[in-house]
Amino acid sequence: MSAIPEVTEFFRSTGSADYLTMVSVPSIEGYDRVCKMLINGVKLADVNSMFAMEQIKYTTALPLSHA
């Protein structure tokens, strides 16, 4: 993952997906290219993917008012 510049975040997760990968690409073609790199890079039992259509909210600020 560290060798793919489009990968901006990578998490191991619980639930139905083992990993969550955030990528930043300019087009659906770029998305497809990165997906193919990931799928061909390691042996996987199953792959599910999705992409965001619109950013509704984005922040890196932490809600510390309760602290």
Secondary structure, DSSP 8 states (H G I E B T S, - for coil): -TT-TTEEEEEE-SSS-SEEEEE--SSHHHHHHHHHHHHHHS--S-------S-----------TT-
